[in-house]
Amino acid sequence: MKTHHPIRRLLLAGLIALNALLYAGCDDGLLEGEDAPYEDVEGMAATNVEDEEVEIAAFNSELTQSMGAAELGFAPIPVTLDLDAMAQHIQQKLNGNAVGYAYAITQSGQLKKAKGVGWAKRPPDGGEAIKSTTRMNVASVTKNVTAVATLQLLEELGLSIDSKIAKWLPGDWPKGPGISELTFRHLLTHKSGAKQKFNSLSEAQKANWGNTWDGIKYVVKLGMQPDSPSAYKNWNFAVLRVIIPALWKATGNHPGIAWITEASHGFWYVAYVQQRIFVPSGVNGVLCQPQAAYPSALSYNVSNLSVPGKQTSTQLANCGGHGNLHLSARDLARYMVHVRYNNAILSPAMRQLMDSEKLGWNGSSGVKRWHGGTLYLGSGRELLSCIMKYPNNLEATLVINSSETAVGDKCSILKTAYDAALP
């Protein structure tokens, strides 16, 4: 009988225990934002501000330790950036326009700026300040994590992004036209034809479409239109939540994967990204639910503060792939630093492929790459997030726990913040 590393056994036991505690009472939102601020929001921007300087040195020490002796990839920095101006730009855009927000700015593997401003939970909901360590559902930013996991496994198995996905789907799933020709590239670039297929369906058929196990299975049966023009659709990454455990199992280097089922596939997805991406990056306890050990934020309608805040929680069976991981601005900063510079997380070849082919990125300009996330939770409540990598070894992350109308596009804030930092 194969024995498994004790760290893996501990990870497995921990995930099982967390799932047992958190499985009940789950409330999913709708991925992919709405409204704007007034009243006490502006007052909070002036008073409820995290002291960023106190913890940056400690964060960087931990970040250096998590890098360890891994081979790192840093490029020379040709331009001196004004990171104070960059941080001020983010604050100017959001102060008075969000219930709460937090950001982190890193350069050459070190945290340079981090701050939380406003409420994670407004006074009627407990009165908790937001910090750069406050977690929330980062929605479609999860896709970037899924892309990294997919590239890791493809490289380990000697496969390419042009390898077919059909053999990695459950064997008993009926497979419609085009599925046999569908590749990892099609999924990672939204060129599977999923959006076009959805648009061609009747309302009855659309009702069966989904990002859960049954919904994914239904779409596989309908079939796809590979090599369609790129059109964003969550299904492309939801199906990778099913495929990633199968790829991991094929490596033979896993903590005991047996059957991949509706009940287990989300568990194994989370176990993989924990073990192979987050824990090596110094980020622990990542799930799709709030946890007592980590501060969390509610979602608000910033233009109607009489609407109570709402928490989001997703069952482990449906966790990850296309969305729903809970992370903070600082968690995302650690993740971005390791993915960009730590060759033990992502090889230079895979990193270059990810950027050149825009795998797991939904926006680009020159060498900038980004992915945003928006979660709609009804009654104008939203959660917003964005991760961005720039030239000059620079990254930024942003999370906002209220609606988008007042602030504009969250990733646009980070794009223009870089412009503000240029000499």
N, C-alpha and C positions, 0 to 999 in steps of 0.2 A: 504494500500500500504506500502511495506517495506521501511523504511528509511535507509540511509547509512551514515556511518561516514563521517564527512566533509573532513578528510584527503584523504579518498578514492575518494570523488567527485573531490577534487583538483587534485589528481593523474590522474583521468580519463580525466578531462578537459585539463590538461597539455599535456598528450599523444596525445589527439585529435589535439591540436594546433600544436604540433611538427610534427605530421604526415602531416598535411595540408601544413606546410612550407617546409618539406623535401621530400615529396613523389616523386616529379618530378625529372627527370634527374638521375635516379638511375643506377648504373653500377656494377653488381655482378662479383666477381672473381670466380675462381675454387678452391674449398677447397682441401686440403691435399697436395714444394719447389725448387731451381735450381742454381745459379752462384757465383763470388768471387772479391776482392777490389784493388784499386791502387790509383794513382793520389792524388787528394786533400783529399781523405778519411783519410789517415794517418796523414796529417797535422791537420785536424779537431780534431782528437782524442786528440791532445795535447792542443788545444786552446778552443774548444767549449765544456766546461765541466760544468755541473750544480754544484752549491755549495750545497752539500747535508746537511752539518751540520746546516745551518741556519734554515731549516724548519723541522728538525726531531722532535725537542721538541714540536713544534706546532702541528705536525701530531699526536704525541703520546697523547697529551692532547685531541685532537678531538677524537682519537680512544678510549680513556678511557671513554669519555662522551657517545660515541655511544654504548659502552658496557653497560653503565648505571648500574642498579642493577641486571642485568641478571645473572643467575647462570653460573659461568665459570668453565671450567675444565682444570687445569694445572697439569702436572705431574712433579715430581722432575727432576732436570737436573743433571745426573750423570757425565757428561763429560764437561769440559771447552773447548769451541771452540775458535779458533782464527778467528774472523769474519773479521778482517782486511785482513788476508791471503785469506779468501774466496772471498772478494770483489776484491782483487788484481788479483786473478786467473781469474775471469770473465773478467776483463779489459784486462789482458794479452792475453786472447783468442780472444777478439773482436777488440781491438784497431788496426786500419789499415785494418780490415777485414769486416767492416760494414759501411754503410753510416751513420747510427745512431742506437743507442741501449740505453735501459734503464733497470735498475734492481732495485729490492727492496729485502731486507733481514729482516725478522722479527723473534723475539724469545720471547716466553712467552707473546705474545700479544702486543709487542712493536716493533716499527720500529728501527732497528739498523743501517742499511746502505741503502742508496738510491742514485742513480746517473743516469744522462743522459749524453751521450757522442756522439758528432757528430751532424748531421743535421736531423731535422724532415722534412725540406724542403730545398733543396740545393739552392744556390744563384740564379740560373736561374728560380727557382720556388718560390722565395720570401725570401730565406735566413733566415729560422727560426730554432733556435737550438732545439734539442730534450731534453726533461726533463723527469723525472720519473713521471710527471703528464701528459705527452703527450699521447693522446689516438690514438689507431689504431685498425683495425679489428683483433681480437685475434683468428679468425678462429675456429678450433675444440676445443680450450680451453672452448668454449661455452658449450660443452657437459658436462663438469663437473658441470656447473651451472644447466643445465637441469636435471642431476641426482639428485642434491640436491632438486630441486623443486619437482621432482617426489616422492622422499622419504618423503618429508614433507607431501604431499597430501595423499599418501598411508597410512601413520600413522594416519593422521587426520580422514580418512574415515574407519579406522580399517581394511585396506586391507594389503596384503603382496606382496612381489615382485614375488610370485608365483601365484598371481591373474591373471586371463585372461584379455587381453586388448580389446577383440572384442566388449564388450558392451559399451566401451568408444569411439569407432569410430562412425562417422556419420551413422545414421540408414539407409540412402538410398545408402550407398556405397555397391556394390557387393563384397562379401568376398569369396576369392578362397580357395583352399585346404590348410589346416594347420593353417589358421588364427584363427579358433575357439580354437586352442590349444596354441596359442602364449601368452606368459606371459611377465610381466614387466622384469623379470630376463633375458629372452631371448634378449630383446631389450638392456638392460643396460650392458650386457656382450657380445653383438654382436654374440649371439648364435641362432639368428632367422633363419639363413640360407639365409639371404639377399644376401650376397656376392656370395654364391654358386648358388643361383637362378639367379643372374645377369649374372654370367659366363656361364650359360646354355642357355641364350637367343640368338635369332637371332639378327643381327645388327638392323633390323627394330624395334624389340621389345625393344632393349636397348635405342633406340632414344626416346621412350616414358617414360622410367624410369626417375624419378627425385625426387627432394626434395622440390618442390613446391606442393601446394594442389593437382593439377591434377596429378602430377607425383607420389605422395604418394598414391592417390586413385587408380591409374593404378596398382601399385605394390600390393596393398591389393587385387585387383581383380585377379591378377596372382596367389597369394598364396605364402606361405612360407614353410620352412622345419625346424620346431622347433627342438631344441637339436642338431643342426649341430655343428661341431667344431667352436670355436670362430674365426671369420674372420671379420675384421674391415670394416664397410660400413656405410656411412653417413645416409642412410635411417633409420637405427635403432633409431636414435635420432631425425631425421626430423619428424617422425610420432608422437613423443612425443610432438612436438609443437601443433599438433592437439588434442592430448589426454589431456594435462595439463589443458586447459580451461574447458574441460568436467568434469574433476575431481574437479576443483575449484568450478564449478557450483553446483556439487553434495554436497559440504560441506554446502551450504546455506549461507556461509560467504564470499560474493563477492560483488563488486560494480555494480551489475545490469546486469549480463550476461544473454542475451536472447538466440538468435540463434548463433550457432558456425558455421561460414561459411568461404568460401575462403577469403572473404574480412576482416573478423573480427578475425580469429583465431590467426594470428600473433600479432595483437593488444592485445588480451587477454593474450597471452604468455608473452609479454613484461610487461604488467600491473602487472601480477602475480610476475615475478622475481623482478620487481621494488619494489612492496609493501612488499613482504614477505622475500626478500633476500637482495637486494642492499640498499634500504633506511635504514633498520635497521642496516646495516653495515656501514652507513655513506657514501655511494656511490650514487650520484644523477644523474639523467638525462641520464641513459643508454639506448641507442638505437643502431641501426645498420647503422647509418649515422654519418658523421661528424657534429658537431654543433658549432656555433659561440662562445658559452660560454666556450668551452673546446678546448685547443690546440690539433691539430691533425697532423699526419704524413702521408706523401706520401710514396708510395712503389717504390723501385729502383732496378735496375740491377747493382750490385756493380762492376762487371767486365766490364761494358760498360756504363760509366756515360754520354755518349752522348744520351742515351735513356732517355726521359723526365720522371719525376716522375708521378705517377698515384694515384689518390684518389679512394677509394672504398666506395660504398654506396648501401645498400640493402633496398628494399621496406619493409615497416612495415608488409605487408601481408606475407612476407617470412622471417621475422626476428626471429632468435633464433632457438632453437631445436638442430640442428647439428652444427651451426656456425654463425659467422657474428656479434656478439656483439662487440661494440667498447669500449675498456677499456685501462687504462694506467697501468704501472707497480705498481704504488701506489694503484690504484683502486683494482687490483688483490690481492695486499697485504692485504688490508682491508678485502676483501672477504675471503681470506684464513684464516685469523685470526679468523673471526667470525664463519666460518663454522667449524673450528677445536676446538674452545674453548667456544663458546657462545651456551649454551644448549637451548636458546630460538630460535636459528636459526635451529639447528639440534640436536635432542636428542642424548644422549650417545648411546642408542641402535641403532639408525639409522646410527650414525657416525661409530660405530663398524662394522655394516653390510656393509656400503659403502666400508670400507677398506678391510674387510675380503673377500668379494665377488668381490672386484675390480670393483665396480659400478661407472662408470664415470671416471675411471682411465684407461689409455691405456698403462701404464708401471708400474712395481714394482720390487723392489729388497729388500728382507728382509722387514723391516717396511717402507721403502721409497715408496712413491706413487707419480705419476706424470701424467700429460697430456700435450701433445704438440699440436701446431697448425701451419699449413702452408697454406697460401693462394697464389695461382699462379695468376698473373695478366697479363701475356703475355709479350713477348719480354724479358724474363729473370727476370722480376720484381717479388718480393715476399714479403710477410709479415710473420714473424716467431714469435712464442710465446711459453712459457712453464711455467707451475706452478708446484711446487714440495714441498712436505712435507717430513721432515726428522725426525729422532729421536731427542731427546733433545729439544723438543718444538720449532723446527726451521722450517722456511718456506722460500722459495725464489721464485721470479717471474722475468721473463725476456721477453722483447719484442724487436724485431729487425726489421727494416724497409727495409731490403735488402736481396738479395738472399743468399742461404745456402752453396754453394760450398766451399767458403773460410773459413767458420767458423765451418763446420761440423754440426752434429746434435745439435740443440739448447738445448735439454734436457740433452745431454751428458755433455755440459758445466756446467750445474747446478749439475749434479751428481759428476763430478770430482772436482768442487768447494768445495763440502762438504768434500771430501777427503783431500783437501788442508787445511781445517780448523781443522782437527783432530790433537790432540797432538802427 
